[in-house]
Amino acid sequence: MQSHYAAQFDREMGSTEPEWLASVPRALAGHPHQLAGQTLTVQIGGGSLRLSWQVAEPRAIALARIPRLLVHFAFDGLDDAQRLAFMRHFDLYMQRGGG
C-alpha cells in the first residue's frame, strides 16, 4: 500500500469493465457517486474524485490472458491526508489475491 497519492495518477487494473462496474461502487465506501459512460464522479466531503477508464487489450502471459482497464484518478479539493484515507479503503477493497 502506498503512503502518498498524487492529485492525479493512472493505473492499470486487471479486470473487465463489467467486473470493475460491479466492484467499484462498494470500494467507494458509501460516498455519493454518479456514472456517465466511462466516467465516475465521486463526492468526498468538500472535494471530488473523477475516475475515467478505457478498455485495453488483454495482457498475455504464456497462454493466460488478463483483462486490462486503464484508469485515470483525478482528485479535486482534497488534501494529501484525505486522498490517503480514501485510497487506503479503495485499494484494500479492490485488492485481488490468490493462492
NUKE-715248 format. One line per 5 residues: number of its first residue (from 1); their letters; for each residue x, z, y of C-alpha. Coordinates in Angstrom, 2 decimals. Each point is the difference from the previous one (the first is absolute). Layout:
<sites>
NUM> A> X/Z/Y; ...;
</sites>
This chain:
<sites>
1> MQSHY> 0.00/0.00/0.00; 1.23/-0.83/3.48; 0.61/2.55/2.75; -0.74/-2.42/2.87; -2.40/-2.90/0.50;
6> AAQFD> 0.43/-2.48/2.83; -2.99/-0.98/2.12; 0.05/-3.38/-1.79; 1.40/-1.00/-3.36; -0.61/-2.34/-2.92;
11> REMGS> -0.33/0.73/-3.70; -0.35/-1.94/-3.19; -2.71/1.57/-2.18; -0.24/-0.71/-3.72; -3.74/-0.49/-0.30;
16> TEPEW> -2.67/-2.63/0.15; -2.24/-0.18/3.05; -3.03/1.37/-1.94; 2.13/2.94/-1.25; 1.21/0.64/3.56;
21> LASVP> -3.53/-0.11/1.43; -1.22/2.42/-2.67; 2.86/2.48/0.48; 0.81/0.03/3.69; -3.21/1.65/1.34;
26> RALAG> 0.73/3.16/-2.03; 3.61/-0.05/1.19; -1.28/0.23/3.58; -0.95/3.67/-0.53; -3.48/-0.37/1.44;
31> HPHQL> 1.07/-1.58/3.29; -2.63/-2.42/1.33; 0.95/-3.61/-0.57; -1.32/-3.52/0.43; 0.82/-3.06/-2.11;
36> AGQTL> 0.02/-3.49/1.52; 1.42/-2.68/-2.29; 3.55/0.98/-0.92; 0.26/2.66/2.70; -0.96/3.65/-0.22;
41> TVQIG> -0.13/2.13/3.15; 0.22/3.76/-0.55; -0.81/2.65/2.61; 2.45/2.92/-0.24; -0.78/2.66/2.58;
46> GGSLR> 0.54/-1.56/3.42; 1.98/-2.91/-1.43; -0.34/-2.72/-2.56; 1.65/-1.91/-2.80; -0.48/-3.70/-0.56;
51> LSWQV> 0.75/-1.20/-3.51; 0.17/-3.74/-0.53; 1.04/-1.79/-3.16; 0.42/-3.30/-1.71; 0.14/-0.87/-3.66;
56> AEPRA> 3.45/-1.15/-1.13; 1.15/-1.76/-3.14; 0.43/2.42/-2.92; 3.48/1.30/-0.70; 1.32/-1.28/-3.31;
61> IALAR> 2.23/2.20/-2.13; 0.67/-1.70/-3.32; -3.51/-0.68/-1.34; -1.66/2.68/2.13; -1.89/-0.95/3.16;
66> IPRLL> -0.56/2.70/2.62; -2.58/-0.68/2.71; 1.16/0.38/3.60; -1.60/0.71/3.34; 2.04/-0.16/3.21;
71> VHFAF> -1.39/2.82/2.15; 0.68/0.64/3.68; -0.51/3.54/1.37; -0.48/0.33/3.78; -0.64/3.48/1.44;
76> DGLDD> -1.22/0.43/3.56; -0.22/3.28/1.91; 1.50/2.18/-2.74; 3.27/1.90/0.29; 2.64/0.37/-2.73;
81> AQRLA> -1.57/3.15/-1.47; -3.48/-1.55/-0.16; 1.32/-3.15/-1.68; 1.96/2.09/-2.49; -3.03/2.17/-0.88;
86> FMRHF> -2.22/-3.04/-0.53; 2.55/-1.97/-2.01; 0.87/2.94/-2.28; -3.59/0.05/-1.24; -0.26/-3.79/-0.07;
91> DLYMQ> 3.24/-0.44/-1.95; -0.82/2.73/-2.51; -3.43/-1.50/-0.63; 1.25/-3.58/-0.31; 2.98/0.91/-2.18;
96> RGGG> -0.09/-1.54/-3.44; 1.79/1.34/-2.99; 0.44/-0.73/-3.61; 1.76/1.15/-3.01;
</sites>
